[in-house]
Amino acid sequence: MILEIQSLRKEFKGFTLQNVSFSMEEGCITGLIGRNGAGKTTIIKLIMGLLLPTAGTFKLFGEENRVSLRDRIGFVYEENYFPETSTLKQLKSITKSFYTEWDETVFQKYARRFNLPLEKKLKALSSGTRKKFSLALALSHHAELLIFDEPTSGLDPVMRREFLDILKEYIEDGRRSVLFSTHITTDLEQIADYIVFIDEGKIITDAPKDELLDKYRLIKGRKEDWTSEIQELCCGGKLHEFGFEALTEHADLIAKKIAIQSEKASLENIMFYLLEKKDV
Amino acid sequence: MFKVMKADLISVERSIIIFLAYEITLVLIWNIFMVKDIPIIIIFLLTPMIPILNLYTMEMNAESDKILNSFPAKRSAIVAARYLHSIVFLILGFILGYVMIFLSRTIPVVVKPVAWPTYYKILVISLPELVMAGVFLPLYFFTGKYRIPGLTGITFFVIVFWGVSKCLKNLPDKEFVINSIMLVVATILFYVISYFVSVCIYRRRQFY
């Protein structure tokens, strides 16, 4: 296991991350999804040592967590925390000095691929270019675990696609893994192997992506068929002017009772309806 | 620790240039315009503060400590680097001061010759500066802000500056040596204790 989190708890005023447990295997991409304030960034900060857990433990690369293991982790945060007055070249020099496995050739390759203006100051760059720079840094020291907090926000669709391709290439050798928190669930549908869905500090579901996508179906039916019996068989649903739309694990059973249109649910639909059910 | 120091130095590269420019300008104003009332001590007093304060201002504004703490760097090493580079900048300030004095004495046509600073003056400046850093750093690591720790540090600087000058002024040679050694030892001890306090504080620090 590359990452094993056990009963991780973090208390804040007004928010508690409650006994979060999940693990990540080598060679897989794990997507951390959930709405704003669900606890995704808190989990990432706990792994990176920026926050101290109230309770619980986690292991990295099979060992008890310690600072030196961060040498094997590449990270990209949602916000830019690099000093804006420094040039990319300076920031690269700073980062480089901390990693024993820094590979200048790899960095230069990504700098060219992303068209990074290394002589320019960070403040002169767009948020997308800043993100690309952070990605280049994270990918340039042969990290075995990449931890990304909203890495694709601020990237244009072309770059987003390229980024996802890079991640697929990165884990090809089967030794590296990626933990990826995002709101853009379509990104995860393309590349994730495993989904951890979190809300209000609790894990709602934690399963392989394909299993999750196979488990739920999105069904559509007539308004008058939205009975309490059907509602009980659904994980959540919406009544529209012309009918209903709902998420269910029992599409076959419902189809025997009423006329429905059934289709594969997207991660976004699953997230939306499961949260709606939870809120009710 | 040296990695953190390197990172800090790269981050404040620009302000080190400002620091050098300040040093040169000060000496030029002092000498070319013959401003006799500005004592040489000011060079030692103010210049090392510029890059240091710039570093903490920048760190606070960018929250770059989140990045620093995400690197494989121990928190004790980060603290040690900050304590060490306060000393490095202090020494750098002195070295530059001495270079300027040397220049003023070797090129008397351009600048007015300046007297070498006495041991008394060196102590009067360096000890309060270390106390200031020793007060500022634990407060900075605790709060993550620099204004209140900075003001507290400066207040301590003034108090210690006044105390050290009173303590050492007009003493016979023997007593001067004994008092100055005691003050140096006390300052080093304070600085070391301050370091351990900072390490304890910083280990518990959380970056929300």
Contacts between the chains, C-beta under 8 A, distances in Angstrom:
chain1	res1	chain2	res2	distance
A	45	B	207	6.9
A	45	B	208	7.9
A	48	B	69	7.7
A	48	B	70	4.9
A	49	B	69	6.4
A	49	B	70	7.3
A	50	B	66	6.0
A	50	B	69	5.8
A	50	B	70	6.7
A	50	B	206	6.9
A	50	B	207	4.0
A	51	B	206	5.0
A	51	B	207	6.9
A	51	B	208	7.2
A	52	B	204	7.1
A	52	B	206	5.8
A	67	B	72	5.8
A	67	B	73	6.9
A	67	B	74	5.1
A	67	B	75	7.9
A	68	B	72	5.6
A	69	B	72	7.5
A	70	B	70	6.8
A	70	B	71	6.6
A	70	B	72	4.0
A	71	B	72	4.2
A	75	B	70	5.6
A	77	B	66	7.2
A	77	B	67	8.0
A	77	B	70	7.8
A	80	B	62	7.9
A	81	B	62	6.0
A	81	B	63	4.9
A	81	B	64	5.4
A	81	B	66	4.6
A	81	B	67	4.7
A	82	B	62	6.4
A	82	B	64	6.2
A	82	B	67	6.1
A	83	B	11	5.6
A	83	B	58	5.0
A	83	B	59	7.6
A	83	B	61	7.8
A	83	B	62	4.4
A	83	B	64	5.2
A	84	B	62	6.2
A	85	B	14	6.7
A	85	B	58	6.8
A	86	B	10	7.2
A	86	B	11	6.2
A	90	B	10	5.1
A	90	B	11	7.5
A	90	B	13	6.8
A	93	B	6	8.0
A	93	B	10	5.6
A	94	B	6	7.4
A	94	B	7	4.3
A	94	B	10	5.3
A	94	B	11	7.0
A	95	B	71	7.4
A	97	B	3	4.7
A	97	B	6	5.3
A	97	B	7	6.6
A	98	B	3	5.5
A	98	B	7	7.6
A	98	B	71	4.0
A	98	B	72	5.8
A	98	B	73	6.2
A	99	B	71	7.8
A	99	B	72	7.2
